[in-house]
Amino acid sequence: MRLSRAIARWMFVDLGGLALLLLGGLWLAVDVAVVPGFPSSRVQAWFCVVLGLTLIAYAVIEMLKEFLTQRPATSGGHDGGADR
């Protein structure tokens, strides 16, 4: 299995979601804004958390679909087990 461009692209989307999750989570947990002025309210922080989780979930689903399309096809009907 190789790392295709599509998988790499979804990995970057996943990292973006992780960054948003961390930005919002840090603000909600300890009131620390890593980026000055963002998030500046509880609503923005919750939006970052929800959007981050959504992006992570979507990227993981798309990566799994891409991995499944890269699986080698099995030969017709023979499962590789012992002959009976």
N, C-alpha and C positions, 0 to 999 in steps of 0.2 A: 504494500500500500504506500502511495506516495502523497506528499503534501501538494495538493493542487492550489491553483490561484483562488478558487472559490472557497476552499477551506481556510486559506490564509486571510481572505477578506472577512469571513465570519469570525475568525479569531480576533481581528481588530475591532469588529463590532462588539464582541464579547468584552474586550478590554475597555472599550468606551463605556459600556454598561457598568462594569466594575468601578470605573472612575466616578461615574455619577452616583452609584450606590455609596461609595466611600465619602464623597463630598456631602451628600445629604445626611448620611448616617453620623458623620463626625459632628455636623452642626446640631443634630438632634440630641446626640449623646452628651457632648461636652461643650456645646456652644462655641465651636472653633470653626472659623471659616478659613480653609486652606488657601483659597483664592480670595483676595481682598474684596469684600462686598458681595460675594456670591457663595452660598445662598444668603440672603439678607433677612429672610423671614421663615417662620415654621412652615408656611404653605409651600414656599420654594424648596425647602429641604425635603418635605414629604413628596413633592413632585419629582425631585431628583431620585429619591429612593424607589418610587414606583416605576419611573421610567428606566432606571438602571436594572431593576429586576426583570422588567419586560424585555429589555434588550438582551440581557443574559439568557433568558429562557428561549427567546426567538433564535438567537445565534446558536445555541446548543442544539435545538431541533434541526436547524438548517445544516449544521455540521454533521449530525447523525444521518440525515438524509443523503448528504454528499458521500459519507463513508459507505453507506449501503449501496449507492449506485456504482461505487468503485470496486465492490466485491467481485471476485472472479466467478464466472458462471460455472455451475456444476454440469458435468456431462449427463446426457439424457437418461435419467432413471437409475443410474448406477450410483449407489450411495457410498461406495468404497468399503463396504463391509465384506465379511467372509461369504463366499458362495455357498449355497445350501444344496 
